[in-house]
């Protein structure tokens, strides 16, 4: 995705959420558009604003607004995806991308393989299921594919693998 296209997507998402201008929090104590935007555009390894994360988990309106922001800036997203598994492989489509989970081998942990579209433009993946969310930074693409080790020693990677196998999990490729 070009810088211009990314900027237009961000402007569109921000405009959709900022129809009303106001302080960082509205009268009901919900995080405002600026707080949600900062949370949605944070780097995968950046600190998380606990108050915003709590509001997303506990308030359905805040969660809808946050998902709208993520969808507006995502290169691809799937609010609910159909997961297919034959026991050895789990695969799902997210926009123009295919996400496959290859099983663990004797030599290493399970692998998440992202292929398709502009894989080199992807910088993070975020998965959301109910009140649970996980965001991981993605390494650079190699030959049009991104490989992520779902190492059990890395809690976020293990949670991501489990969530991607669930059909109720929303996925955002950022």
N, C-alpha and C positions, 0 to 999 in steps of 0.2 A: 504494500500500500504506500503510495507516495505521501510525502509530507503534506501536500495540499489536500489530498483526500482525507488524511488523518485529521487535519485541522478542521475541515468541513464537518466530519463526523463528530468531532468534539464540540463544535459550535452548535450543531443540531441537537446533540444530547443535552447540552447545557441550556439551550433555549427551551427545550421541552420541559425541563425541570424548574427553570427559573421564571415561570410566568408571573409569579408574584415575587417582588423583591422585599427583603426584610432582613432582620438580624440573623446571626449564625444559628439561632434556635428560635422556633416559633413559640406562640403562647402556650402550646401544649407540652413544651419541653423537648420536642422532636428536633433532631439536628436539621439545620437548614441546608439549602442547596449547595452552598459553598463547602460545608463540612462533608456532605455526601460526595461531592465532586473530588475533594482532596482524598477521601478514602478510596474512591474508585480509581483514581489515577496514580495512586502511590506505587512505588517500586515494590516488587515481591519481597524484598528483604528489609523494607522500611518498617519503622514502628507503626503499630496499629493504635488508633484512637479508641480506647476501650469503650467510652460512652457511645460513640457512633456504632461500633460493632454490637453493643448490647441493644441499641435501638433497632438495628436491622433485624436482630434475632427476635425481639419481643413485640415490635410494632409492625403489623402487616402493611400499613400505608408507607412507612419508611422503607420496608423491604421492597415493595413494588417500585418506589422511586429509585432505590439503589440499583435494582435489576434493570430498570429503564436506562439509567446512566451507563451501566456496563454494556448493555446491548447496543447503545448508541456509539460507543467508542470501540467496541470489539470488532476485530477483523471478521470473526465468525462466532456465532453462538447458537445454542440449542436449549430452549427453555426446558424441554423434556426430550430425551433422546431414546431411541430404541436401541437397546444393547443386544447384541447377538453373541452367543457363546456356544462353542461345541466342546467345552472343557479344556481344550488346549489353547484357545485363542478367544479373546473378547475384542469386538470391533464395534465402532459406532461412527456415524457421520455427524460432523458439525460443520454446517455450511459446505464449503468446497474442500474440507479437510476430512481425512480418515484418521481416526485414532485407534490404534491396535495395542493390545496388551499381550506381549509375548510371555509365556510362562518362565519361571525360574529354571535355570539349568544347574548342573553341578558346578559350573564355573562362575555363576553370577546370579544376581537377583532378577526378578521380572523386569521387563523393559516396556516403556511406553514409547510407541513410534507414531509420530505425526507426519503425515504426507499430504501433499496436494497444495493447490493454490500458490500463494506467496509465502511458503514456509519460512523463508529467510526474514520476513517482516515480523514474525511472531516474537514477542519478548516475554510473555507470561501466559499462564493458564490459571483460571480460577474455576473451581467447582463449588456448587452450593446445593445442599440438600437439607431441607427443613431449616433448623437453626445452626447447622454446621457449614462452615466454609473453609476452604483451603486455597492458597495462592502460591504458585511456584514460579520462579524465574526459569525461562527456557534457554538452553544453550543455543549457539548458532547452528543453523542448518548445515548438514553435510550431504551433498548430492541430492538436495531437495527433500531431505528427511531430517527430523529432529528426534534424537534419542534421549530419553530420560530414564535413568535407573530408578526403579521403585524399590529402593533398598530398605529392608525392614529396620535397619539401624537409623534411618532418617524418618521420624514420625510423620512429617508433612507428606513425604513421598508415599509412605505406606497408606495414609488416609486418602490421598488422591487416588491411588490405585483402587482402593475399596469403593470409593465414591463413584468412580467412572464405570464400575461394573453395575451400578444401580440405575434402572431406567428412570427413576424420579429425580435424578441429579441433573441440575442445570450446569452447562459448561460454557465458559466464555474464553475465547482465544484472543488475547490482547497483544 
